[in-house]
Amino acid sequence: MPLALHGVLRLQQQVGTVMVAVNRNLAAYEAMGVDVWLDSVPDFAGPLAGMLTGLERCETPWLLAVPCDAPSFPENPAERLARAVAENDADIAMAATREQGKVRLQPEFCLLRAMLMEDLMAALQAGEREIERWSERHRRVIVEFDDAGAFFDANTPEELHRLQQRQLHAG
C-alpha cells in the first residue's frame, strides 16, 4: 500500500474532506480516490508549497496539514490541534515531540487558519521555504505528542525498511 494511502485512510476518519497536494506523480495519487492538486508554486518548493495549495483549495476556516511520507502519525492530530488553537486563540497549532529532553517540532503536522493563505503566498514569493520560520510570525501554539516514532517519515528505501520493522514490532 502506498505510504500516502495510509495517511489518507487515517485522515478520512478525522476530517470532512481529504485532498493531496503533489509536485509530481499526479495519476498515482488520483488512484487513491481523493482530490489531488498540483502545487501552485513550481520547482519543488517544499512542504510550504503544498500547504499553500491546500489553503487555496480549502473550503473551511481551517486546514490540517500532514505529510504523505509519515503513515504512522497519531490517530488524533485533528482533535488535539483544534483543541489547542481554541484554548490559545492561535492561528497555527503545530505538533511536537520530546526527544532526549528537548522539544522537537514536527512542523509539517499542523492545523492552520485558512486566512493565512495570502501571507503564506507572499512568504513563498519572497523565497521562504521553512515552515518553522514562517509560522513563527503568527500566533502559534505547540502541541506535544508522546510518541516521537509516530512522526517518522520514510524518504529512502532504508527509511521505509526501518518504518516497516517498527510497525511489525508495534503490531
C-alpha positions in Angstrom: 0.0 0.0 0.0 1.4 3.4 -0.9 2.6 5.5 2.1 0.2 8.3 1.2 -2.8 6.0 1.3 -2.1 5.1 4.9 -2.4 8.8 5.7 -5.5 9.3 3.6 -7.3 6.5 5.3 -6.3 7.8 8.8 -7.4 11.3 7.9 -10.7 10.4 6.5 -11.8 9.4 10.0 -10.9 12.9 11.3 -11.8 15.5 8.7 -14.6 16.2 6.3 -12.5 16.2 3.1 -9.1 14.9 2.3 -7.0 16.4 -0.5 -3.5 15.7 -1.6 -1.1 18.4 -2.8 1.6 17.0 -5.0 4.5 18.2 -7.1 4.7 15.1 -9.4 3.1 11.7 -10.0 -0.4 13.1 -10.2 -2.1 9.9 -11.6 -0.7 7.7 -8.8 -2.3 9.9 -6.2 -5.6 10.3 -8.1 -5.9 6.5 -7.9 -6.4 6.9 -4.1 -9.9 8.3 -4.7 -9.3 11.8 -3.2 -8.9 15.2 -4.7 -5.3 15.8 -5.9 -3.9 19.2 -6.8 -0.5 20.1 -8.3 1.5 22.6 -6.2 0.7 26.1 -7.3 4.4 27.0 -6.7 6.7 25.5 -9.2 10.2 23.9 -8.8 9.5 21.6 -5.9 9.2 24.4 -3.3 8.7 22.0 -0.4 6.0 21.5 2.2 5.1 25.2 2.4 4.1 25.0 -1.3 1.8 22.0 -0.5 0.3 23.9 2.4 -0.4 26.9 0.1 -2.0 24.6 -2.4 -4.2 23.2 0.3 -5.1 26.6 1.6 -6.0 27.7 -2.0 -8.5 24.8 -2.2 -9.7 24.8 1.4 -13.4 25.4 1.8 -13.3 25.6 5.6 -11.8 28.0 8.1 -9.0 25.6 9.0 -6.6 23.3 7.1 -5.0 20.2 8.7 -1.6 19.5 7.0 0.0 16.1 7.3 2.9 14.9 5.1 2.3 11.8 2.9 5.6 10.1 3.9 4.8 9.6 7.6 2.0 7.0 7.7 2.1 6.2 11.4 1.2 9.6 12.7 -1.0 9.7 15.8 -4.7 8.8 15.3 -6.0 12.1 16.7 -4.0 15.1 15.5 -7.0 17.0 14.2 -8.8 16.8 17.6 -5.7 17.7 19.6 -4.5 20.5 17.4 -8.0 22.0 17.1 -8.4 22.0 20.9 -5.0 23.8 21.2 -6.0 26.6 18.8 -9.3 27.1 20.6 -7.7 27.2 24.0 -4.9 29.5 23.0 -6.6 31.7 20.4 -3.9 30.7 17.9 -3.7 30.8 14.1 -1.5 27.7 13.9 -1.2 24.6 16.0 2.0 22.6 15.4 2.8 19.1 16.6 6.0 18.5 18.5 7.6 15.6 20.4 10.1 15.5 23.2 13.3 13.7 22.4 16.2 13.4 24.8 14.6 16.1 27.0 14.2 18.6 24.2 11.1 19.7 22.3 11.4 18.8 18.6 8.9 20.5 16.3 7.1 18.4 13.7 6.2 21.4 11.5 4.6 19.5 8.6 1.9 18.3 11.1 -0.1 21.4 11.7 -3.5 23.0 11.8 -3.6 26.4 10.2 -6.2 29.1 9.7 -7.3 29.4 6.1 -7.0 33.2 6.3 -3.2 32.8 6.3 -3.2 32.0 2.6 -2.2 35.4 1.4 0.6 35.7 3.9 1.9 32.3 3.0 1.8 33.1 -0.7 3.8 36.3 -0.1 6.3 34.4 2.0 6.9 31.8 -0.7 7.2 34.5 -3.4 9.9 36.1 -1.1 11.8 32.8 -1.1 10.7 31.4 2.3 10.8 27.6 2.4 11.0 26.9 6.2 7.6 26.1 7.9 9.0 26.9 11.3 10.3 30.3 10.3 7.1 31.3 8.5 4.9 30.0 11.3 6.8 32.0 14.0 5.3 35.2 12.5 1.9 34.1 13.6 0.1 33.2 16.8 1.4 29.6 17.1 0.8 27.0 19.7 3.0 23.9 20.1 1.2 20.7 20.9 3.4 17.9 22.3 2.6 14.3 21.3 4.1 11.4 23.3 5.2 9.0 20.6 8.1 10.6 18.6 8.3 7.5 16.4 4.8 8.1 15.2 6.1 11.1 13.2 8.9 9.1 11.5 8.9 9.7 7.7 10.3 7.5 5.0 12.1 9.2 2.2 14.5 6.5 1.2 14.3 2.7 0.8 16.3 2.3 4.0 14.0 4.6 6.0 11.0 2.7 4.6 12.5 -0.6 5.8 13.1 0.9 9.3 9.4 2.0 9.3 8.2 -1.4 8.3 10.3 -3.0 11.0 8.9 -0.6 13.6 5.4 -1.4 12.5 6.0 -5.1 12.7 7.3 -4.8 16.2 4.5 -2.5 17.3 1.7 -4.6 15.9 
